[in-house]
Amino acid sequence: MNVQITERAQARIDALKGDRDGQMHLFYETEGCGCGNSGIFEIRYVTETTPEDVEIDSNVGPILIKNWTKIFLDEDMIIDYRDDKRTLVLKSNGQVFNSNLLVTDGTGCQLNVPSR
């Protein structure tokens, strides 16, 4: 499995992450979704891993993912940024998996760009 992160998406992710520690995890959030087969992917920055975590390749280095969630994705994935909606998009050449890919901290709290 491979994830290609566009330059625009990486710039947005870096702005959201700021100076927080952690490794990028393509996390399958199921909280409030009803069951483990009903969820949505988000980018979560984690400082600890679990035995379920495996690394997948990307153009910016290894990304963590829960081994059992790989079945929900295609072999080649793209994370892009839509300027018009100011959102990150998780997609493949065949479909969109999440048109509003959130970036969260290790607890799942959404990260926002600090206002100046």
N, C-alpha and C positions, 0 to 999 in steps of 0.2 A: 504494500500500500504506500502511496506517495501523495503528499499534499504540496501544491504549488501556491505560495502566497505572493500576490502581486505587490509591487512597490507601494502603491497607494494604500493597500490593506495593511502592509507592514508599518507604514508611517502612522496610520490610525491606531493600530495595536500598540505601538511604542508610546504614543501620546496617552493612551488610556492606562497602560501599565505604569508609566512614570518610573520612579526609582524603586518600585516594589521588587522584592526578591521572588524567586520561584521559576519553575519550568512550565512552559506552555503545555496544557493538557486539553485535548479535544474531548470535553467531558459531556457525557450523555445524561442530562438532567431529567429525572423522572418524578421529582417531588411535585405532588399535586396533579400528576398526569393520569393517575388511575392504576397503572401497572407498569412493570418493567419493560414491556414491549411498546409502551406509549410514552414518548419523551421527545426532547429537543436537544440538539447539540449547542454547546457554548464553549467559549475559550475560557479556561480557568487556570490561573497561575497558582501552582501548588509547590509547597516546600518539602512535602513528604510523599512517598509513593506507597502503594499497597502491592500485595502479591498479584493482584489482577492487572496491574499496569504493565503495558509493553510500549516500546518505542516504535514509532513509524518514521519513515524518512520524509524530509521536506527540504525545500531549497534554502531554509534558514537554520537547519539543524534538526536534531531529533525532537519529535513531539510525542507526548504521552497519550495513550488511549487505553481504556479498559478493554482487555482482550475480547470479551464477549460482545462489545458494541461494534466491532469491525464489520459484522455481518450487515449492519444497517447502512453502510457506505459503499461507494464504488471504489474500484482499485485506484483510480486517479481522481483526486479531489482538488478543488481550487477554492482559496479564500480570496475574495475580491472586495473592493469598496465601491459603493454607489454614492457619488457626490450628491445627486439630486435628493436622496433620502437620508444621507449621512449615516448609512448602515453598512456593516460588514455582511457579506453573503457567502454562505457555504454551499458550493455547487459542484457538479461534475459536468462533463460534456452532455450528459443525458437529462439531468434534472437539477432542480434547486432543492436543497435539503433544509435550509434555513435562510430566509431573506432578511433576518434581523439577528445576526449572530452576536450575542452579548459577550463582553469581556468581564470576567468576574475574578474576585480574589479567592483564596483558598477555602472560604466559607460559603461561596456562592453569591456574595454581595456584588452587585453591579458596579463596575468602575466607570467613572465619568471624568472627562477632561476638566481639570481645575479651571475655574474662571479667574481672570486676571483683572 
